[in-house]
Amino acid sequence: MKILFVAAFLGVILYNLGAGLYYMLVDKGTSKRTVNALTRRIVFSIVLIGLVVVGIATGVVEPHGVGV
C-alpha cells in the first residue's frame, strides 16, 4: 500500500513535469501554464517529502539505514 501511494505521488509529479515541458514548448511564453505546472510539481514534491518524514516520525515507515 505504501509503495502504491508513493508511486501515485511520483506519477503526479512526473505528469506535472511533462505538462510544464509541453506548455513551455507550445505556449512560447504567452501564458502562465508552465509556471503553474512546475509550481504544482514542487508542491507535490514537498508534500511527498513531508509525508515520508511524518511516516518515519510516527513509525509507519521504517528507514533501512543506507549510508549508516
SEFIZA-3560 file (N, C-alpha, C; in Angstrom, 3 decimals):
REM SEFIZA-3560
<numar><xx>0.822</xx><yy>-1.194</yy><zz>0.000</zz><atom>N</atom></numar>
<numar><xx>0.000</xx><yy>0.000</yy><zz>0.000</zz><atom>CA</atom></numar>
<numar><xx>0.871</xx><yy>1.265</yy><zz>0.000</zz><atom>C</atom></numar>
<numar><xx>1.962</xx><yy>1.212</yy><zz>0.779</zz><atom>N</atom></numar>
<numar><xx>2.858</xx><yy>2.369</yy><zz>0.842</zz><atom>CA</atom></numar>
<numar><xx>3.505</xx><yy>2.624</yy><zz>-0.512</zz><atom>C</atom></numar>
<numar><xx>3.910</xx><yy>1.546</yy><zz>-1.173</zz><atom>N</atom></numar>
<numar><xx>4.565</xx><yy>1.692</yy><zz>-2.479</zz><atom>CA</atom></numar>
<numar><xx>3.589</xx><yy>2.250</yy><zz>-3.498</zz><atom>C</atom></numar>
<numar><xx>2.357</xx><yy>1.813</yy><zz>-3.455</zz><atom>N</atom></numar>
<numar><xx>1.336</xx><yy>2.329</yy><zz>-4.368</zz><atom>CA</atom></numar>
<numar><xx>1.093</xx><yy>3.816</yy><zz>-4.125</zz><atom>C</atom></numar>
<numar><xx>1.072</xx><yy>4.220</yy><zz>-2.875</zz><atom>N</atom></numar>
<numar><xx>0.867</xx><yy>5.624</yy><zz>-2.514</zz><atom>CA</atom></numar>
<numar><xx>2.007</xx><yy>6.497</yy><zz>-3.037</zz><atom>C</atom></numar>
<numar><xx>3.231</xx><yy>6.057</yy><zz>-2.816</zz><atom>N</atom></numar>
<numar><xx>4.399</xx><yy>6.811</yy><zz>-3.291</zz><atom>CA</atom></numar>
<numar><xx>4.438</xx><yy>6.810</yy><zz>-4.817</zz><atom>C</atom></numar>
<numar><xx>4.111</xx><yy>5.691</yy><zz>-5.443</zz><atom>N</atom></numar>
<numar><xx>4.105</xx><yy>5.618</yy><zz>-6.908</zz><atom>CA</atom></numar>
<numar><xx>3.064</xx><yy>6.563</yy><zz>-7.502</zz><atom>C</atom></numar>
<numar><xx>1.910</xx><yy>6.682</yy><zz>-6.851</zz><atom>N</atom></numar>
<numar><xx>0.884</xx><yy>7.605</yy><zz>-7.330</zz><atom>CA</atom></numar>
<numar><xx>1.387</xx><yy>9.046</yy><zz>-7.241</zz><atom>C</atom></numar>
<numar><xx>2.019</xx><yy>9.397</yy><zz>-6.142</zz><atom>N</atom></numar>
<numar><xx>2.572</xx><yy>10.747</yy><zz>-5.990</zz><atom>CA</atom></numar>
<numar><xx>3.639</xx><yy>11.010</yy><zz>-7.048</zz><atom>C</atom></numar>
<numar><xx>4.528</xx><yy>10.043</yy><zz>-7.259</zz><atom>N</atom></numar>
<numar><xx>5.578</xx><yy>10.220</yy><zz>-8.263</zz><atom>CA</atom></numar>
<numar><xx>4.987</xx><yy>10.333</yy><zz>-9.660</zz><atom>C</atom></numar>
<numar><xx>3.904</xx><yy>9.606</yy><zz>-9.929</zz><atom>N</atom></numar>
<numar><xx>3.227</xx><yy>9.726</yy><zz>-11.214</zz><atom>CA</atom></numar>
<numar><xx>2.662</xx><yy>11.120</yy><zz>-11.433</zz><atom>C</atom></numar>
<numar><xx>2.050</xx><yy>11.681</yy><zz>-10.398</zz><atom>N</atom></numar>
<numar><xx>1.509</xx><yy>13.040</yy><zz>-10.495</zz><atom>CA</atom></numar>
<numar><xx>2.644</xx><yy>14.050</yy><zz>-10.675</zz><atom>C</atom></numar>
<numar><xx>3.743</xx><yy>13.849</yy><zz>-9.970</zz><atom>N</atom></numar>
<numar><xx>4.894</xx><yy>14.745</yy><zz>-10.099</zz><atom>CA</atom></numar>
<numar><xx>5.456</xx><yy>14.693</yy><zz>-11.516</zz><atom>C</atom></numar>
<numar><xx>5.620</xx><yy>13.499</yy><zz>-12.060</zz><atom>N</atom></numar>
<numar><xx>6.133</xx><yy>13.370</yy><zz>-13.426</zz><atom>CA</atom></numar>
<numar><xx>5.162</xx><yy>13.939</yy><zz>-14.450</zz><atom>C</atom></numar>
<numar><xx>3.867</xx><yy>13.748</yy><zz>-14.220</zz><atom>N</atom></numar>
<numar><xx>2.870</xx><yy>14.323</yy><zz>-15.126</zz><atom>CA</atom></numar>
<numar><xx>2.992</xx><yy>15.850</yy><zz>-15.162</zz><atom>C</atom></numar>
<numar><xx>3.091</xx><yy>16.469</yy><zz>-14.007</zz><atom>N</atom></numar>
<numar><xx>3.212</xx><yy>17.926</yy><zz>-13.958</zz><atom>CA</atom></numar>
<numar><xx>4.527</xx><yy>18.408</yy><zz>-14.575</zz><atom>C</atom></numar>
<numar><xx>5.577</xx><yy>17.633</yy><zz>-14.431</zz><atom>N</atom></numar>
<numar><xx>6.839</xx><yy>17.984</yy><zz>-15.073</zz><atom>CA</atom></numar>
<numar><xx>6.697</xx><yy>17.922</yy><zz>-16.590</zz><atom>C</atom></numar>
<numar><xx>6.053</xx><yy>16.888</yy><zz>-17.090</zz><atom>N</atom></numar>
<numar><xx>5.803</xx><yy>16.778</yy><zz>-18.527</zz><atom>CA</atom></numar>
<numar><xx>4.872</xx><yy>17.862</yy><zz>-19.035</zz><atom>C</atom></numar>
<numar><xx>3.854</xx><yy>18.188</yy><zz>-18.244</zz><atom>N</atom></numar>
<numar><xx>2.937</xx><yy>19.258</yy><zz>-18.638</zz><atom>CA</atom></numar>
<numar><xx>3.671</xx><yy>20.587</yy><zz>-18.712</zz><atom>C</atom></numar>
<numar><xx>4.568</xx><yy>20.833</yy><zz>-17.781</zz><atom>N</atom></numar>
<numar><xx>5.356</xx><yy>22.063</yy><zz>-17.807</zz><atom>CA</atom></numar>
<numar><xx>6.216</xx><yy>22.142</yy><zz>-19.054</zz><atom>C</atom></numar>
<numar><xx>6.837</xx><yy>21.013</yy><zz>-19.422</zz><atom>N</atom></numar>
<numar><xx>7.650</xx><yy>20.982</yy><zz>-20.636</zz><atom>CA</atom></numar>
<numar><xx>6.788</xx><yy>21.220</yy><zz>-21.870</zz><atom>C</atom></numar>
<numar><xx>5.638</xx><yy>20.563</yy><zz>-21.910</zz><atom>N</atom></numar>
<numar><xx>4.733</xx><yy>20.726</yy><zz>-23.057</zz><atom>CA</atom></numar>
<numar><xx>4.269</xx><yy>22.175</yy><zz>-23.187</zz><atom>C</atom></numar>
<numar><xx>3.819</xx><yy>22.757</yy><zz>-22.085</zz><atom>N</atom></numar>
<numar><xx>3.344</xx><yy>24.140</yy><zz>-22.130</zz><atom>CA</atom></numar>
<numar><xx>4.470</xx><yy>25.106</yy><zz>-22.497</zz><atom>C</atom></numar>
<numar><xx>5.691</xx><yy>24.801</yy><zz>-22.047</zz><atom>N</atom></numar>
<numar><xx>6.812</xx><yy>25.662</yy><zz>-22.377</zz><atom>CA</atom></numar>
<numar><xx>7.082</xx><yy>25.644</yy><zz>-23.885</zz><atom>C</atom></numar>
<numar><xx>6.936</xx><yy>24.473</yy><zz>-24.494</zz><atom>N</atom></numar>
<numar><xx>7.185</xx><yy>24.365</yy><zz>-25.928</zz><atom>CA</atom></numar>
<numar><xx>6.040</xx><yy>24.922</yy><zz>-26.764</zz><atom>C</atom></numar>
<numar><xx>4.814</xx><yy>24.753</yy><zz>-26.306</zz><atom>N</atom></numar>
<numar><xx>3.643</xx><yy>25.149</yy><zz>-27.096</zz><atom>CA</atom></numar>
<numar><xx>3.299</xx><yy>26.628</yy><zz>-26.918</zz><atom>C</atom></numar>
<numar><xx>3.332</xx><yy>27.128</yy><zz>-25.702</zz><atom>N</atom></numar>
<numar><xx>2.851</xx><yy>28.487</yy><zz>-25.428</zz><atom>CA</atom></numar>
<numar><xx>3.848</xx><yy>29.575</yy><zz>-25.803</zz><atom>C</atom></numar>
<numar><xx>5.098</xx><yy>29.252</yy><zz>-25.892</zz><atom>N</atom></numar>
<numar><xx>6.140</xx><yy>30.236</yy><zz>-26.233</zz><atom>CA</atom></numar>
<numar><xx>6.147</xx><yy>31.437</yy><zz>-25.285</zz><atom>C</atom></numar>
<numar><xx>5.844</xx><yy>31.206</yy><zz>-24.019</zz><atom>N</atom></numar>
<numar><xx>5.912</xx><yy>32.264</yy><zz>-23.022</zz><atom>CA</atom></numar>
<numar><xx>4.728</xx><yy>33.208</yy><zz>-23.000</zz><atom>C</atom></numar>
<numar><xx>3.619</xx><yy>32.830</yy><zz>-23.614</zz><atom>N</atom></numar>
<numar><xx>2.464</xx><yy>33.726</yy><zz>-23.649</zz><atom>CA</atom></numar>
<numar><xx>1.461</xx><yy>33.475</yy><zz>-22.534</zz><atom>C</atom></numar>
<numar><xx>1.636</xx><yy>32.410</yy><zz>-21.763</zz><atom>N</atom></numar>
<numar><xx>0.704</xx><yy>32.159</yy><zz>-20.661</zz><atom>CA</atom></numar>
<numar><xx>1.481</xx><yy>31.690</yy><zz>-19.436</zz><atom>C</atom></numar>
<numar><xx>0.753</xx><yy>31.536</yy><zz>-18.327</zz><atom>N</atom></numar>
<numar><xx>1.374</xx><yy>31.119</yy><zz>-17.061</zz><atom>CA</atom></numar>
<numar><xx>1.189</xx><yy>29.623</yy><zz>-16.806</zz><atom>C</atom></numar>
<numar><xx>0.768</xx><yy>28.865</yy><zz>-17.828</zz><atom>N</atom></numar>
<numar><xx>0.528</xx><yy>27.437</yy><zz>-17.612</zz><atom>CA</atom></numar>
<numar><xx>1.806</xx><yy>26.698</yy><zz>-17.236</zz><atom>C</atom></numar>
<numar><xx>2.942</xx><yy>27.091</yy><zz>-17.813</zz><atom>N</atom></numar>
<numar><xx>4.212</xx><yy>26.442</yy><zz>-17.477</zz><atom>CA</atom></numar>
<numar><xx>4.554</xx><yy>26.662</yy><zz>-16.011</zz><atom>C</atom></numar>
<numar><xx>4.438</xx><yy>27.898</yy><zz>-15.574</zz><atom>N</atom></numar>
<numar><xx>4.741</xx><yy>28.221</yy><zz>-14.173</zz><atom>CA</atom></numar>
<numar><xx>3.801</xx><yy>27.485</yy><zz>-13.234</zz><atom>C</atom></numar>
<numar><xx>2.527</xx><yy>27.427</yy><zz>-13.585</zz><atom>N</atom></numar>
<numar><xx>1.558</xx><yy>26.733</yy><zz>-12.733</zz><atom>CA</atom></numar>
<numar><xx>1.865</xx><yy>25.237</yy><zz>-12.646</zz><atom>C</atom></numar>
<numar><xx>2.199</xx><yy>24.608</yy><zz>-13.774</zz><atom>N</atom></numar>
<numar><xx>2.502</xx><yy>23.175</yy><zz>-13.766</zz><atom>CA</atom></numar>
<numar><xx>3.753</xx><yy>22.889</yy><zz>-12.938</zz><atom>C</atom></numar>
<numar><xx>4.773</xx><yy>23.702</yy><zz>-13.087</zz><atom>N</atom></numar>
<numar><xx>6.008</xx><yy>23.468</yy><zz>-12.331</zz><atom>CA</atom></numar>
<numar><xx>5.827</xx><yy>23.799</yy><zz>-10.849</zz><atom>C</atom></numar>
<numar><xx>4.976</xx><yy>24.772</yy><zz>-10.543</zz><atom>N</atom></numar>
<numar><xx>4.670</xx><yy>25.077</yy><zz>-9.142</zz><atom>CA</atom></numar>
<numar><xx>3.948</xx><yy>23.902</yy><zz>-8.491</zz><atom>C</atom></numar>
<numar><xx>2.985</xx><yy>23.315</yy><zz>-9.209</zz><atom>N</atom></numar>
<numar><xx>2.291</xx><yy>22.135</yy><zz>-8.670</zz><atom>CA</atom></numar>
<numar><xx>3.266</xx><yy>20.988</yy><zz>-8.448</zz><atom>C</atom></numar>
<numar><xx>4.232</xx><yy>20.817</yy><zz>-9.366</zz><atom>N</atom></numar>
<numar><xx>5.228</xx><yy>19.758</yy><zz>-9.202</zz><atom>CA</atom></numar>
<numar><xx>6.036</xx><yy>19.961</yy><zz>-7.933</zz><atom>C</atom></numar>
<numar><xx>6.444</xx><yy>21.186</yy><zz>-7.675</zz><atom>N</atom></numar>
<numar><xx>7.217</xx><yy>21.482</yy><zz>-6.475</zz><atom>CA</atom></numar>
<numar><xx>6.380</xx><yy>21.241</yy><zz>-5.222</zz><atom>C</atom></numar>
<numar><xx>5.129</xx><yy>21.662</yy><zz>-5.254</zz><atom>N</atom></numar>
<numar><xx>4.239</xx><yy>21.467</yy><zz>-4.095</zz><atom>CA</atom></numar>
<numar><xx>4.039</xx><yy>19.984</yy><zz>-3.825</zz><atom>C</atom></numar>
<numar><xx>3.774</xx><yy>19.187</yy><zz>-4.871</zz><atom>N</atom></numar>
<numar><xx>3.596</xx><yy>17.747</yy><zz>-4.673</zz><atom>CA</atom></numar>
<numar><xx>4.874</xx><yy>17.093</yy><zz>-4.156</zz><atom>C</atom></numar>
<numar><xx>6.037</xx><yy>17.549</yy><zz>-4.613</zz><atom>N</atom></numar>
<numar><xx>7.299</xx><yy>17.001</yy><zz>-4.122</zz><atom>CA</atom></numar>
<numar><xx>7.496</xx><yy>17.308</yy><zz>-2.648</zz><atom>C</atom></numar>
<numar><xx>7.193</xx><yy>18.535</yy><zz>-2.250</zz><atom>N</atom></numar>
<numar><xx>7.325</xx><yy>18.912</yy><zz>-0.837</zz><atom>CA</atom></numar>
<numar><xx>6.350</xx><yy>18.133</yy><zz>0.029</zz><atom>C</atom></numar>
<numar><xx>5.119</xx><yy>17.965</yy><zz>-0.452</zz><atom>N</atom></numar>
<numar><xx>4.122</xx><yy>17.186</yy><zz>0.302</zz><atom>CA</atom></numar>
<numar><xx>4.578</xx><yy>15.743</yy><zz>0.453</zz><atom>C</atom></numar>
<numar><xx>5.116</xx><yy>15.151</yy><zz>-0.616</zz><atom>N</atom></numar>
<numar><xx>5.592</xx><yy>13.770</yy><zz>-0.540</zz><atom>CA</atom></numar>
<numar><xx>6.738</xx><yy>13.639</yy><zz>0.467</zz><atom>C</atom></numar>
<numar><xx>7.678</xx><yy>14.554</yy><zz>0.434</zz><atom>N</atom></numar>
<numar><xx>8.780</xx><yy>14.523</yy><zz>1.402</zz><atom>CA</atom></numar>
<numar><xx>8.242</xx><yy>14.688</yy><zz>2.824</zz><atom>C</atom></numar>
<numar><xx>7.295</xx><yy>15.600</yy><zz>3.004</zz><atom>N</atom></numar>
<numar><xx>6.683</xx><yy>15.795</yy><zz>4.322</zz><atom>CA</atom></numar>
<numar><xx>5.971</xx><yy>14.551</yy><zz>4.813</zz><atom>C</atom></numar>
<numar><xx>5.253</xx><yy>13.872</yy><zz>3.918</zz><atom>N</atom></numar>
<numar><xx>4.563</xx><yy>12.642</yy><zz>4.315</zz><atom>CA</atom></numar>
<numar><xx>5.546</xx><yy>11.543</yy><zz>4.696</zz><atom>C</atom></numar>
<numar><xx>6.662</xx><yy>11.463</yy><zz>4.008</zz><atom>N</atom></numar>
<numar><xx>7.682</xx><yy>10.477</yy><zz>4.366</zz><atom>CA</atom></numar>
<numar><xx>8.263</xx><yy>10.794</yy><zz>5.740</zz><atom>C</atom></numar>
<numar><xx>8.529</xx><yy>12.063</yy><zz>6.008</zz><atom>N</atom></numar>
<numar><xx>9.061</xx><yy>12.461</yy><zz>7.317</zz><atom>CA</atom></numar>
<numar><xx>8.052</xx><yy>12.143</yy><zz>8.415</zz><atom>C</atom></numar>
<numar><xx>6.779</xx><yy>12.465</yy><zz>8.181</zz><atom>N</atom></numar>
<numar><xx>5.739</xx><yy>12.162</yy><zz>9.175</zz><atom>CA</atom></numar>
<numar><xx>5.608</xx><yy>10.651</yy><zz>9.354</zz><atom>C</atom></numar>
<numar><xx>5.693</xx><yy>9.906</yy><zz>8.261</zz><atom>N</atom></numar>
<numar><xx>5.627</xx><yy>8.448</yy><zz>8.354</zz><atom>CA</atom></numar>
<numar><xx>6.763</xx><yy>7.870</yy><zz>9.172</zz><atom>C</atom></numar>
<numar><xx>7.960</xx><yy>8.408</yy><zz>9.002</zz><atom>N</atom></numar>
<numar><xx>9.100</xx><yy>7.943</yy><zz>9.792</zz><atom>CA</atom></numar>
<numar><xx>8.918</xx><yy>8.324</yy><zz>11.260</zz><atom>C</atom></numar>
<numar><xx>8.435</xx><yy>9.541</yy><zz>11.518</zz><atom>N</atom></numar>
<numar><xx>8.245</xx><yy>10.002</yy><zz>12.893</zz><atom>CA</atom></numar>
<numar><xx>7.179</xx><yy>9.195</yy><zz>13.629</zz><atom>C</atom></numar>
<numar><xx>6.141</xx><yy>8.763</yy><zz>12.926</zz><atom>N</atom></numar>
<numar><xx>5.069</xx><yy>8.013</yy><zz>13.571</zz><atom>CA</atom></numar>
<numar><xx>5.314</xx><yy>6.509</yy><zz>13.579</zz><atom>C</atom></numar>
<numar><xx>6.353</xx><yy>6.059</yy><zz>12.861</zz><atom>N</atom></numar>
<numar><xx>6.671</xx><yy>4.636</yy><zz>12.853</zz><atom>CA</atom></numar>
<numar><xx>5.991</xx><yy>3.855</yy><zz>11.754</zz><atom>C</atom></numar>
<numar><xx>5.241</xx><yy>4.510</yy><zz>10.887</zz><atom>N</atom></numar>
<numar><xx>4.575</xx><yy>3.828</yy><zz>9.783</zz><atom>CA</atom></numar>
<numar><xx>5.607</xx><yy>3.389</yy><zz>8.742</zz><atom>C</atom></numar>
<numar><xx>6.608</xx><yy>4.214</yy><zz>8.532</zz><atom>N</atom></numar>
<numar><xx>7.684</xx><yy>3.920</yy><zz>7.590</zz><atom>CA</atom></numar>
<numar><xx>8.967</xx><yy>3.746</yy><zz>8.404</zz><atom>C</atom></numar>
<numar><xx>9.686</xx><yy>2.659</yy><zz>8.122</zz><atom>N</atom></numar>
<numar><xx>10.935</xx><yy>2.417</yy><zz>8.844</zz><atom>CA</atom></numar>
<numar><xx>12.101</xx><yy>2.601</yy><zz>7.888</zz><atom>C</atom></numar>
<numar><xx>12.991</xx><yy>3.547</yy><zz>8.173</zz><atom>N</atom></numar>
<numar><xx>14.172</xx><yy>3.707</yy><zz>7.317</zz><atom>CA</atom></numar>
<numar><xx>15.069</xx><yy>2.482</yy><zz>7.452</zz><atom>C</atom></numar>
<numar><xx>15.735</xx><yy>2.119</yy><zz>6.371</zz><atom>N</atom></numar>
<numar><xx>16.533</xx><yy>0.895</yy><zz>6.412</zz><atom>CA</atom></numar>
<numar><xx>18.011</xx><yy>1.138</yy><zz>6.643</zz><atom>C</atom></numar>
<numar><xx>18.433</xx><yy>2.375</yy><zz>6.866</zz><atom>N</atom></numar>
<numar><xx>19.782</xx><yy>2.665</yy><zz>7.317</zz><atom>CA</atom></numar>
<numar><xx>20.849</xx><yy>2.693</yy><zz>6.239</zz><atom>C</atom></numar>
<numar><xx>20.506</xx><yy>3.047</yy><zz>5.021</zz><atom>N</atom></numar>
<numar><xx>21.526</xx><yy>3.167</yy><zz>3.977</zz><atom>CA</atom></numar>
<numar><xx>22.425</xx><yy>4.339</yy><zz>4.303</zz><atom>C</atom></numar>
<numar><xx>23.721</xx><yy>4.143</yy><zz>4.205</zz><atom>N</atom></numar>
<numar><xx>24.667</xx><yy>5.215</yy><zz>4.494</zz><atom>CA</atom></numar>
<numar><xx>25.069</xx><yy>5.323</yy><zz>5.954</zz><atom>C</atom></numar>
<numar><xx>24.627</xx><yy>4.397</yy><zz>6.781</zz><atom>N</atom></numar>
<numar><xx>24.964</xx><yy>4.448</yy><zz>8.198</zz><atom>CA</atom></numar>
<numar><xx>26.155</xx><yy>3.586</yy><zz>8.472</zz><atom>C</atom></numar>
//
